[in-house]
Amino acid sequence: MARLDLNPGTTALLVMDCQEGIVESLLPSEKARVLAHVARAIDAARKAPIPIIYVVVQFREGYPEISERNVVFSGIKQGGRLKEGAPDAQICPAIAPQPGDLVVTKKRISAFTGSDLEVILRANGIDTLVLTGVSSRGVVESTARCAFDLDYRIVVLGDCCSDRDPEANEIALQWMLPWVSTVAATSDFEAACSERQR
């Protein structure tokens, strides 16, 4: 168990790529598990209160943001996936944003690329990011590395992350992410939020 010392005034919870068309790649039991943990983290953040920022990836009609040179994203374009307003681009209803939550749209793997996330964080004095999302080796690891280079303090809630490849998930959480972040559990985050409410 990791002891987290978080200042709600300078911390943000990021809920990343928890969209219908992305989490559907997980096994049903894994989808239910990760969304249940993310819902707990969201609830703890609301009580703290810590701002919640949802990060989604979606594209305009015709995909003008996608280069044919980008192997991953050109596949999304060819498949007609994750268009603005499409059902597969929607945040999963079990963890849907509430009034006051922010939704940031990105155009690549990292939450920072093609979005106004950094502007929002700087404007609100945020220096600590608590990361959750799907997938661990995609948006979570990419965002953690970028945030590390930008001098943010980073916490990854390991049980709030998943990947369609369980082995890749384990490698990301056990080997890659600890290099640039503190990997903790939802219960650790809940405990840190509760301490701040006393």
Secondary structure, DSSP 8 states (H G I E B T S, - for coil): -------GGGEEEEEES-BHHHHTTS-HHHHHHHHHHHHHHHHHHHHTT--EEEEEE-B-TT-TT--TT-HHHHHHHHTT-SBTT-GGGSB-GGG---TT-EEEEESSSSTTTTSSHHHHHHHTT--EEEEEEE-IIIIIHHHHHHHHHTT-EEEEEEEEEE-SSHHHHHHIIIIIGGGTSEEE-HHHHHHHHHHHH-
